Amino acid sequence: MAGSYYNVHCSDCENEQIVFGKAATEVACAVCGTTLARPTGGKAEIDHEIIETVESR
């Protein structure tokens, strides 16, 4: 079960953070705590801008 990692831009505080594309738990911004991604049972729903794919397997 491979997945991708994404560099996500938080629109609230301008922080950039790497998020796993199939996150099993809610992912919060490390700076302001805003939810960046929510699990859906498969590919995570990413609520903010994806800047780039960091790694794909």
CHARMM-style PDB file with segment names, atoms N, HN, CA, C and O in Angstrom:
ATOM      1  N   MET     1       0.845  -1.180   0.000  1.00  0.00      PROA
ATOM      2  CA  MET     1       0.000   0.000   0.000  1.00  0.00      PROA
ATOM      3  C   MET     1       0.885   1.237   0.000  1.00  0.00      PROA
ATOM      4  O   MET     1       1.317   1.712   1.051  1.00  0.00      PROA
ATOM      5  N   ALA     2       1.136   1.728  -1.147  1.00  0.00      PROA
ATOM      6  HN  ALA     2       0.785   1.343  -2.000  1.00  0.00      PROA
ATOM      7  CA  ALA     2       1.982   2.903  -1.271  1.00  0.00      PROA
ATOM      8  C   ALA     2       1.132   4.163  -1.204  1.00  0.00      PROA
ATOM      9  O   ALA     2      -0.081   4.124  -1.408  1.00  0.00      PROA
ATOM     10  N   GLY     3       1.772   5.253  -0.922  1.00  0.00      PROA
ATOM     11  HN  GLY     3       2.758   5.285  -0.757  1.00  0.00      PROA
ATOM     12  CA  GLY     3       1.078   6.529  -0.863  1.00  0.00      PROA
ATOM     13  C   GLY     3       2.025   7.653  -1.205  1.00  0.00      PROA
ATOM     14  O   GLY     3       3.223   7.440  -1.391  1.00  0.00      PROA
ATOM     15  N   SER     4       1.486   8.837  -1.287  1.00  0.00      PROA
ATOM     16  HN  SER     4       0.512   9.010  -1.136  1.00  0.00      PROA
ATOM     17  CA  SER     4       2.281  10.011  -1.609  1.00  0.00      PROA
ATOM     18  C   SER     4       2.333  10.953  -0.418  1.00  0.00      PROA
ATOM     19  O   SER     4       1.453  10.944   0.443  1.00  0.00      PROA
ATOM     20  N   TYR     5       3.366  11.751  -0.387  1.00  0.00      PROA
ATOM     21  HN  TYR     5       4.081  11.757  -1.086  1.00  0.00      PROA
ATOM     22  CA  TYR     5       3.500  12.810   0.604  1.00  0.00      PROA
ATOM     23  C   TYR     5       3.357  14.136  -0.134  1.00  0.00      PROA
ATOM     24  O   TYR     5       3.867  14.294  -1.243  1.00  0.00      PROA
ATOM     25  N   TYR     6       2.667  15.080   0.480  1.00  0.00      PROA
ATOM     26  HN  TYR     6       2.253  14.951   1.381  1.00  0.00      PROA
ATOM     27  CA  TYR     6       2.420  16.368  -0.159  1.00  0.00      PROA
ATOM     28  C   TYR     6       2.904  17.498   0.732  1.00  0.00      PROA
ATOM     29  O   TYR     6       2.773  17.446   1.955  1.00  0.00      PROA
ATOM     30  N   ASN     7       3.464  18.519   0.101  1.00  0.00      PROA
ATOM     31  HN  ASN     7       3.570  18.561  -0.892  1.00  0.00      PROA
ATOM     32  CA  ASN     7       3.833  19.743   0.792  1.00  0.00      PROA
ATOM     33  C   ASN     7       2.593  20.627   0.739  1.00  0.00      PROA
ATOM     34  O   ASN     7       2.188  21.064  -0.338  1.00  0.00      PROA
ATOM     35  N   VAL     8       1.983  20.894   1.902  1.00  0.00      PROA
ATOM     36  HN  VAL     8       2.312  20.539   2.778  1.00  0.00      PROA
ATOM     37  CA  VAL     8       0.717  21.615   1.984  1.00  0.00      PROA
ATOM     38  C   VAL     8       0.950  22.990   2.601  1.00  0.00      PROA
ATOM     39  O   VAL     8       1.679  23.129   3.583  1.00  0.00      PROA
ATOM     40  N   HSD     9       0.321  24.000   2.011  1.00  0.00      PROA
ATOM     41  HN  HSD     9      -0.271  23.888   1.214  1.00  0.00      PROA
ATOM     42  CA  HSD     9       0.443  25.385   2.467  1.00  0.00      PROA
ATOM     43  C   HSD     9      -0.772  25.727   3.318  1.00  0.00      PROA
ATOM     44  O   HSD     9      -1.902  25.676   2.831  1.00  0.00      PROA
ATOM     45  N   CYS    10      -0.558  26.073   4.578  1.00  0.00      PROA
ATOM     46  HN  CYS    10       0.360  26.114   4.975  1.00  0.00      PROA
ATOM     47  CA  CYS    10      -1.654  26.473   5.470  1.00  0.00      PROA
ATOM     48  C   CYS    10      -2.065  27.899   5.103  1.00  0.00      PROA
ATOM     49  O   CYS    10      -1.250  28.821   5.155  1.00  0.00      PROA
ATOM     50  N   SER    11      -3.323  28.070   4.737  1.00  0.00      PROA
ATOM     51  HN  SER    11      -3.985  27.322   4.695  1.00  0.00      PROA
ATOM     52  CA  SER    11      -3.792  29.395   4.319  1.00  0.00      PROA
ATOM     53  C   SER    11      -3.999  30.346   5.499  1.00  0.00      PROA
ATOM     54  O   SER    11      -4.140  31.553   5.300  1.00  0.00      PROA
ATOM     55  N   ASP    12      -4.018  29.817   6.718  1.00  0.00      PROA
ATOM     56  HN  ASP    12      -3.903  28.836   6.879  1.00  0.00      PROA
ATOM     57  CA  ASP    12      -4.213  30.667   7.890  1.00  0.00      PROA
ATOM     58  C   ASP    12      -2.929  31.327   8.381  1.00  0.00      PROA
ATOM     59  O   ASP    12      -2.935  32.503   8.744  1.00  0.00      PROA
ATOM     60  N   CYS    13      -1.814  30.566   8.395  1.00  0.00      PROA
ATOM     61  HN  CYS    13      -1.809  29.610   8.100  1.00  0.00      PROA
ATOM     62  CA  CYS    13      -0.576  31.115   8.970  1.00  0.00      PROA
ATOM     63  C   CYS    13       0.617  31.085   8.012  1.00  0.00      PROA
ATOM     64  O   CYS    13       1.722  31.465   8.397  1.00  0.00      PROA
ATOM     65  N   GLU    14       0.409  30.639   6.771  1.00  0.00      PROA
ATOM     66  HN  GLU    14      -0.490  30.330   6.458  1.00  0.00      PROA
ATOM     67  CA  GLU    14       1.446  30.591   5.740  1.00  0.00      PROA
ATOM     68  C   GLU    14       2.501  29.509   5.970  1.00  0.00      PROA
ATOM     69  O   GLU    14       3.507  29.484   5.261  1.00  0.00      PROA
ATOM     70  N   ASN    15       2.301  28.621   6.934  1.00  0.00      PROA
ATOM     71  HN  ASN    15       1.484  28.641   7.510  1.00  0.00      PROA
ATOM     72  CA  ASN    15       3.236  27.530   7.191  1.00  0.00      PROA
ATOM     73  C   ASN    15       3.141  26.494   6.075  1.00  0.00      PROA
ATOM     74  O   ASN    15       2.069  26.290   5.506  1.00  0.00      PROA
ATOM     75  N   GLU    16       4.258  25.840   5.762  1.00  0.00      PROA
ATOM     76  HN  GLU    16       5.129  26.005   6.225  1.00  0.00      PROA
ATOM     77  CA  GLU    16       4.277  24.721   4.825  1.00  0.00      PROA
ATOM     78  C   GLU    16       4.618  23.470   5.612  1.00  0.00      PROA
ATOM     79  O   GLU    16       5.546  23.467   6.421  1.00  0.00      PROA
ATOM     80  N   GLN    17       3.863  22.405   5.371  1.00  0.00      PROA
ATOM     81  HN  GLN    17       3.109  22.407   4.714  1.00  0.00      PROA
ATOM     82  CA  GLN    17       4.022  21.182   6.146  1.00  0.00      PROA
ATOM     83  C   GLN    17       3.810  19.981   5.236  1.00  0.00      PROA
ATOM     84  O   GLN    17       2.985  20.026   4.324  1.00  0.00      PROA
ATOM     85  N   ILE    18       4.551  18.912   5.482  1.00  0.00      PROA
ATOM     86  HN  ILE    18       5.221  18.876   6.223  1.00  0.00      PROA
ATOM     87  CA  ILE    18       4.417  17.696   4.693  1.00  0.00      PROA
ATOM     88  C   ILE    18       3.341  16.816   5.319  1.00  0.00      PROA
ATOM     89  O   ILE    18       3.342  16.571   6.526  1.00  0.00      PROA
ATOM     90  N   VAL    19       2.408  16.338   4.465  1.00  0.00      PROA
ATOM     91  HN  VAL    19       2.407  16.537   3.485  1.00  0.00      PROA
ATOM     92  CA  VAL    19       1.263  15.541   4.905  1.00  0.00      PROA
ATOM     93  C   VAL    19       1.217  14.263   4.076  1.00  0.00      PROA
ATOM     94  O   VAL    19       1.426  14.299   2.863  1.00  0.00      PROA
ATOM     95  N   PHE    20       0.942  13.130   4.730  1.00  0.00      PROA
ATOM     96  HN  PHE    20       0.773  13.101   5.715  1.00  0.00      PROA
ATOM     97  CA  PHE    20       0.790  11.859   4.030  1.00  0.00      PROA
ATOM     98  C   PHE    20      -0.572  11.838   3.351  1.00  0.00      PROA
ATOM     99  O   PHE    20      -1.580  12.187   3.966  1.00  0.00      PROA
ATOM    100  N   GLY    21      -0.607  11.435   2.100  1.00  0.00      PROA
ATOM    101  HN  GLY    21       0.211  11.151   1.601  1.00  0.00      PROA
ATOM    102  CA  GLY    21      -1.822  11.463   1.304  1.00  0.00      PROA
ATOM    103  C   GLY    21      -2.907  10.509   1.764  1.00  0.00      PROA
ATOM    104  O   GLY    21      -4.072  10.690   1.409  1.00  0.00      PROA
ATOM    105  N   LYS    22      -2.552   9.493   2.551  1.00  0.00      PROA
ATOM    106  HN  LYS    22      -1.606   9.346   2.839  1.00  0.00      PROA
ATOM    107  CA  LYS    22      -3.539   8.548   3.070  1.00  0.00      PROA
ATOM    108  C   LYS    22      -3.563   8.598   4.595  1.00  0.00      PROA
ATOM    109  O   LYS    22      -3.577   7.560   5.257  1.00  0.00      PROA
ATOM    110  N   ALA    23      -3.569   9.794   5.138  1.00  0.00      PROA
ATOM    111  HN  ALA    23      -3.558  10.637   4.600  1.00  0.00      PROA
ATOM    112  CA  ALA    23      -3.534   9.985   6.587  1.00  0.00      PROA
ATOM    113  C   ALA    23      -4.716   9.290   7.258  1.00  0.00      PROA
ATOM    114  O   ALA    23      -5.851   9.413   6.797  1.00  0.00      PROA
ATOM    115  N   ALA    24      -4.459   8.568   8.331  1.00  0.00      PROA
ATOM    116  HN  ALA    24      -3.537   8.468   8.705  1.00  0.00      PROA
ATOM    117  CA  ALA    24      -5.495   7.829   9.059  1.00  0.00      PROA
ATOM    118  C   ALA    24      -6.084   8.644  10.208  1.00  0.00      PROA
ATOM    119  O   ALA    24      -7.108   8.270  10.779  1.00  0.00      PROA
ATOM    120  N   THR    25      -5.436   9.757  10.544  1.00  0.00      PROA
ATOM    121  HN  THR    25      -4.604  10.061  10.080  1.00  0.00      PROA
ATOM    122  CA  THR    25      -5.940  10.647  11.582  1.00  0.00      PROA
ATOM    123  C   THR    25      -5.942  12.071  11.054  1.00  0.00      PROA
ATOM    124  O   THR    25      -5.301  12.363  10.044  1.00  0.00      PROA
ATOM    125  N   GLU    26      -6.651  12.945  11.722  1.00  0.00      PROA
ATOM    126  HN  GLU    26      -7.172  12.708  12.542  1.00  0.00      PROA
ATOM    127  CA  GLU    26      -6.694  14.339  11.324  1.00  0.00      PROA
ATOM    128  C   GLU    26      -5.304  14.949  11.488  1.00  0.00      PROA
ATOM    129  O   GLU    26      -4.631  14.722  12.494  1.00  0.00      PROA
ATOM    130  N   VAL    27      -4.881  15.725  10.491  1.00  0.00      PROA
ATOM    131  HN  VAL    27      -5.428  15.910   9.674  1.00  0.00      PROA
ATOM    132  CA  VAL    27      -3.563  16.354  10.531  1.00  0.00      PROA
ATOM    133  C   VAL    27      -3.754  17.845  10.770  1.00  0.00      PROA
ATOM    134  O   VAL    27      -4.443  18.523  10.008  1.00  0.00      PROA
ATOM    135  N   ALA    28      -3.134  18.351  11.842  1.00  0.00      PROA
ATOM    136  HN  ALA    28      -2.575  17.800  12.461  1.00  0.00      PROA
ATOM    137  CA  ALA    28      -3.242  19.768  12.191  1.00  0.00      PROA
ATOM    138  C   ALA    28      -1.943  20.489  11.840  1.00  0.00      PROA
ATOM    139  O   ALA    28      -0.867  19.893  11.852  1.00  0.00      PROA
ATOM    140  N   CYS    29      -2.057  21.768  11.531  1.00  0.00      PROA
ATOM    141  HN  CYS    29      -2.932  22.253  11.522  1.00  0.00      PROA
ATOM    142  CA  CYS    29      -0.887  22.601  11.273  1.00  0.00      PROA
ATOM    143  C   CYS    29      -0.050  22.673  12.549  1.00  0.00      PROA
ATOM    144  O   CYS    29      -0.584  22.877  13.639  1.00  0.00      PROA
ATOM    145  N   ALA    30       1.250  22.506  12.407  1.00  0.00      PROA
ATOM    146  HN  ALA    30       1.684  22.341  11.521  1.00  0.00      PROA
ATOM    147  CA  ALA    30       2.151  22.513  13.558  1.00  0.00      PROA
ATOM    148  C   ALA    30       2.281  23.902  14.186  1.00  0.00      PROA
ATOM    149  O   ALA    30       2.699  24.023  15.338  1.00  0.00      PROA
ATOM    150  N   VAL    31       1.928  24.948  13.441  1.00  0.00      PROA
ATOM    151  HN  VAL    31       1.588  24.850  12.506  1.00  0.00      PROA
ATOM    152  CA  VAL    31       2.078  26.306  13.955  1.00  0.00      PROA
ATOM    153  C   VAL    31       0.780  26.824  14.581  1.00  0.00      PROA
ATOM    154  O   VAL    31       0.781  27.286  15.722  1.00  0.00      PROA
ATOM    155  N   CYS    32      -0.332  26.746  13.829  1.00  0.00      PROA
ATOM    156  HN  CYS    32      -0.332  26.371  12.902  1.00  0.00      PROA
ATOM    157  CA  CYS    32      -1.566  27.372  14.326  1.00  0.00      PROA
ATOM    158  C   CYS    32      -2.660  26.379  14.717  1.00  0.00      PROA
ATOM    159  O   CYS    32      -3.652  26.774  15.331  1.00  0.00      PROA
ATOM    160  N   GLY    33      -2.503  25.104  14.376  1.00  0.00      PROA
ATOM    161  HN  GLY    33      -1.698  24.782  13.877  1.00  0.00      PROA
ATOM    162  CA  GLY    33      -3.465  24.094  14.781  1.00  0.00      PROA
ATOM    163  C   GLY    33      -4.647  23.899  13.841  1.00  0.00      PROA
ATOM    164  O   GLY    33      -5.522  23.082  14.125  1.00  0.00      PROA
ATOM    165  N   THR    34      -4.693  24.624  12.736  1.00  0.00      PROA
ATOM    166  HN  THR    34      -3.982  25.288  12.505  1.00  0.00      PROA
ATOM    167  CA  THR    34      -5.767  24.468  11.756  1.00  0.00      PROA
ATOM    168  C   THR    34      -5.703  23.073  11.143  1.00  0.00      PROA
ATOM    169  O   THR    34      -4.611  22.550  10.915  1.00  0.00      PROA
ATOM    170  N   THR    35      -6.840  22.472  10.877  1.00  0.00      PROA
ATOM    171  HN  THR    35      -7.726  22.896  11.061  1.00  0.00      PROA
ATOM    172  CA  THR    35      -6.878  21.154  10.261  1.00  0.00      PROA
ATOM    173  C   THR    35      -6.450  21.256   8.799  1.00  0.00      PROA
ATOM    174  O   THR    35      -7.054  21.984   8.011  1.00  0.00      PROA
ATOM    175  N   LEU    36      -5.396  20.514   8.448  1.00  0.00      PROA
ATOM    176  HN  LEU    36      -4.904  19.922   9.088  1.00  0.00      PROA
ATOM    177  CA  LEU    36      -4.904  20.500   7.074  1.00  0.00      PROA
ATOM    178  C   LEU    36      -5.492  19.349   6.273  1.00  0.00      PROA
ATOM    179  O   LEU    36      -5.754  19.496   5.080  1.00  0.00      PROA
ATOM    180  N   ALA    37      -5.703  18.202   6.918  1.00  0.00      PROA
ATOM    181  HN  ALA    37      -5.490  18.083   7.888  1.00  0.00      PROA
ATOM    182  CA  ALA    37      -6.215  17.026   6.218  1.00  0.00      PROA
ATOM    183  C   ALA    37      -7.089  16.199   7.151  1.00  0.00      PROA
ATOM    184  O   ALA    37      -6.859  16.138   8.359  1.00  0.00      PROA
ATOM    185  N   ARG    38      -8.104  15.560   6.554  1.00  0.00      PROA
ATOM    186  HN  ARG    38      -8.291  15.610   5.573  1.00  0.00      PROA
ATOM    187  CA  ARG    38      -9.014  14.690   7.305  1.00  0.00      PROA
ATOM    188  C   ARG    38      -9.039  13.323   6.642  1.00  0.00      PROA
ATOM    189  O   ARG    38      -9.029  13.228   5.414  1.00  0.00      PROA
ATOM    190  N   PRO    39      -9.073  12.263   7.444  1.00  0.00      PROA
ATOM    191  CA  PRO    39      -9.133  10.912   6.877  1.00  0.00      PROA
ATOM    192  C   PRO    39     -10.503  10.638   6.267  1.00  0.00      PROA
ATOM    193  O   PRO    39     -11.520  11.149   6.736  1.00  0.00      PROA
ATOM    194  N   THR    40     -10.513   9.818   5.207  1.00  0.00      PROA
ATOM    195  HN  THR    40      -9.687   9.402   4.826  1.00  0.00      PROA
ATOM    196  CA  THR    40     -11.781   9.472   4.558  1.00  0.00      PROA
ATOM    197  C   THR    40     -11.928   7.963   4.396  1.00  0.00      PROA
ATOM    198  O   THR    40     -12.904   7.495   3.810  1.00  0.00      PROA
ATOM    199  N   GLY    41     -10.978   7.207   4.904  1.00  0.00      PROA
ATOM    200  HN  GLY    41     -10.184   7.586   5.379  1.00  0.00      PROA
ATOM    201  CA  GLY    41     -10.996   5.767   4.723  1.00  0.00      PROA
ATOM    202  C   GLY    41     -10.114   5.329   3.573  1.00  0.00      PROA
ATOM    203  O   GLY    41      -9.932   4.132   3.353  1.00  0.00      PROA
ATOM    204  N   GLY    42      -9.576   6.257   2.856  1.00  0.00      PROA
ATOM    205  HN  GLY    42      -9.724   7.229   3.035  1.00  0.00      PROA
ATOM    206  CA  GLY    42      -8.664   6.014   1.731  1.00  0.00      PROA
ATOM    207  C   GLY    42      -7.750   7.214   1.626  1.00  0.00      PROA
ATOM    208  O   GLY    42      -6.997   7.514   2.554  1.00  0.00      PROA
ATOM    209  N   LYS    43      -7.813   7.899   0.501  1.00  0.00      PROA
ATOM    210  HN  LYS    43      -8.424   7.655  -0.252  1.00  0.00      PROA
ATOM    211  CA  LYS    43      -7.025   9.105   0.320  1.00  0.00      PROA
ATOM    212  C   LYS    43      -7.589  10.211   1.216  1.00  0.00      PROA
ATOM    213  O   LYS    43      -8.801  10.424   1.251  1.00  0.00      PROA
ATOM    214  N   ALA    44      -6.721  10.905   1.930  1.00  0.00      PROA
ATOM    215  HN  ALA    44      -5.736  10.731   1.901  1.00  0.00      PROA
ATOM    216  CA  ALA    44      -7.147  11.957   2.853  1.00  0.00      PROA
ATOM    217  C   ALA    44      -7.699  13.155   2.091  1.00  0.00      PROA
ATOM    218  O   ALA    44      -7.273  13.444   0.973  1.00  0.00      PROA
ATOM    219  N   GLU    45      -8.641  13.842   2.703  1.00  0.00      PROA
ATOM    220  HN  GLU    45      -8.987  13.608   3.611  1.00  0.00      PROA
ATOM    221  CA  GLU    45      -9.177  15.075   2.135  1.00  0.00      PROA
ATOM    222  C   GLU    45      -8.313  16.221   2.636  1.00  0.00      PROA
ATOM    223  O   GLU    45      -8.316  16.535   3.827  1.00  0.00      PROA
ATOM    224  N   ILE    46      -7.574  16.844   1.726  1.00  0.00      PROA
ATOM    225  HN  ILE    46      -7.572  16.589   0.759  1.00  0.00      PROA
ATOM    226  CA  ILE    46      -6.659  17.933   2.095  1.00  0.00      PROA
ATOM    227  C   ILE    46      -7.372  19.252   1.853  1.00  0.00      PROA
ATOM    228  O   ILE    46      -7.780  19.552   0.731  1.00  0.00      PROA
ATOM    229  N   ASP    47      -7.521  20.044   2.925  1.00  0.00      PROA
ATOM    230  HN  ASP    47      -7.189  19.799   3.836  1.00  0.00      PROA
ATOM    231  CA  ASP    47      -8.329  21.255   2.890  1.00  0.00      PROA
ATOM    232  C   ASP    47      -7.592  22.499   2.393  1.00  0.00      PROA
ATOM    233  O   ASP    47      -8.223  23.521   2.124  1.00  0.00      PROA
ATOM    234  N   HSD    48      -6.295  22.424   2.271  1.00  0.00      PROA
ATOM    235  HN  HSD    48      -5.783  21.594   2.490  1.00  0.00      PROA
ATOM    236  CA  HSD    48      -5.506  23.597   1.892  1.00  0.00      PROA
ATOM    237  C   HSD    48      -4.737  23.319   0.609  1.00  0.00      PROA
ATOM    238  O   HSD    48      -4.797  22.215   0.068  1.00  0.00      PROA
ATOM    239  N   GLU    49      -4.018  24.322   0.125  1.00  0.00      PROA
ATOM    240  HN  GLU    49      -3.969  25.219   0.564  1.00  0.00      PROA
ATOM    241  CA  GLU    49      -3.315  24.221  -1.154  1.00  0.00      PROA
ATOM    242  C   GLU    49      -2.156  23.225  -1.103  1.00  0.00      PROA
ATOM    243  O   GLU    49      -1.312  23.288  -0.210  1.00  0.00      PROA
ATOM    244  N   ILE    50      -2.126  22.313  -2.063  1.00  0.00      PROA
ATOM    245  HN  ILE    50      -2.812  22.262  -2.789  1.00  0.00      PROA
ATOM    246  CA  ILE    50      -1.001  21.383  -2.215  1.00  0.00      PROA
ATOM    247  C   ILE    50       0.025  22.066  -3.108  1.00  0.00      PROA
ATOM    248  O   ILE    50      -0.263  22.382  -4.262  1.00  0.00      PROA
ATOM    249  N   ILE    51       1.219  22.291  -2.577  1.00  0.00      PROA
ATOM    250  HN  ILE    51       1.453  22.034  -1.640  1.00  0.00      PROA
ATOM    251  CA  ILE    51       2.266  22.977  -3.316  1.00  0.00      PROA
ATOM    252  C   ILE    51       2.978  22.013  -4.252  1.00  0.00      PROA
ATOM    253  O   ILE    51       3.216  22.338  -5.416  1.00  0.00      PROA
ATOM    254  N   GLU    52       3.320  20.826  -3.751  1.00  0.00      PROA
ATOM    255  HN  GLU    52       3.127  20.562  -2.806  1.00  0.00      PROA
ATOM    256  CA  GLU    52       4.011  19.846  -4.572  1.00  0.00      PROA
ATOM    257  C   GLU    52       3.893  18.464  -3.967  1.00  0.00      PROA
ATOM    258  O   GLU    52       3.615  18.312  -2.778  1.00  0.00      PROA
ATOM    259  N   THR    53       4.108  17.450  -4.808  1.00  0.00      PROA
ATOM    260  HN  THR    53       4.333  17.574  -5.774  1.00  0.00      PROA
ATOM    261  CA  THR    53       4.215  16.079  -4.324  1.00  0.00      PROA
ATOM    262  C   THR    53       5.660  15.863  -3.950  1.00  0.00      PROA
ATOM    263  O   THR    53       6.553  16.053  -4.775  1.00  0.00      PROA
ATOM    264  N   VAL    54       5.902  15.468  -2.711  1.00  0.00      PROA
ATOM    265  HN  VAL    54       5.176  15.314  -2.040  1.00  0.00      PROA
ATOM    266  CA  VAL    54       7.258  15.314  -2.216  1.00  0.00      PROA
ATOM    267  C   VAL    54       7.813  13.954  -2.585  1.00  0.00      PROA
ATOM    268  O   VAL    54       8.965  13.847  -3.006  1.00  0.00      PROA
ATOM    269  N   GLU    55       6.999  12.902  -2.430  1.00  0.00      PROA
ATOM    270  HN  GLU    55       6.063  12.989  -2.088  1.00  0.00      PROA
ATOM    271  CA  GLU    55       7.457  11.550  -2.717  1.00  0.00      PROA
ATOM    272  C   GLU    55       6.269  10.706  -3.122  1.00  0.00      PROA
ATOM    273  O   GLU    55       5.197  10.795  -2.524  1.00  0.00      PROA
ATOM    274  N   SER    56       6.458   9.898  -4.125  1.00  0.00      PROA
ATOM    275  HN  SER    56       7.329   9.825  -4.612  1.00  0.00      PROA
ATOM    276  CA  SER    56       5.385   9.009  -4.575  1.00  0.00      PROA
ATOM    277  C   SER    56       5.956   7.613  -4.733  1.00  0.00      PROA
ATOM    278  O   SER    56       7.001   7.430  -5.358  1.00  0.00      PROA
ATOM    279  N   ARG    57       5.277   6.631  -4.171  1.00  0.00      PROA
ATOM    280  HN  ARG    57       4.429   6.779  -3.663  1.00  0.00      PROA
ATOM    281  CA  ARG    57       5.755   5.245  -4.259  1.00  0.00      PROA
ATOM    282  C   ARG    57       4.679   4.384  -4.838  1.00  0.00      PROA
ATOM    283  OT1 ARG    57       4.873   3.179  -4.999  1.00  0.00      PROA
TER     284      ARG     57
END
